[in-house]
């Protein structure tokens, strides 16, 4: 009778270890998709990598709260969006910090000013068509709208999945998507005119 308890405990530990490995394999298989969504939520590649790392860190810490058989991608992206919202709130509370150095385009600006207006105009056209301008416009949207636009338009989630990830009603998703798209179009149009 005394041997039954250690045997049961060993089986429980083995089952838990097997479930953990299965969870990790399934979660890591979605890393590229999680990164793509993260890249659209934040301004830089480094921020996206940090956000993905935080997401997986939190997911691996609380892996037992995941219900096997449910949509793991939605579960991971919900963690991602919650972390991104938290980061945004922290950034809003932090004081504005401007760098001491001149902006990142110092060399390009110097070259354009020395070459004359023609080169500057060409730079403006290229800049308008760049992916960075789209990412910047997307990053400038308020979190609520940006999260919905990224999930539905870029992540190709259905309205229902986006509602589940963000924990809001489906009508809120549709409203935020409409308003987010409108604000995004306006920002891109303003940038194209400049």
Order of alpha helices (4+ residues) and beta strands (2+ residues): alpha-alpha-alpha-alpha-alpha-alpha-alpha-alpha-alpha-alpha
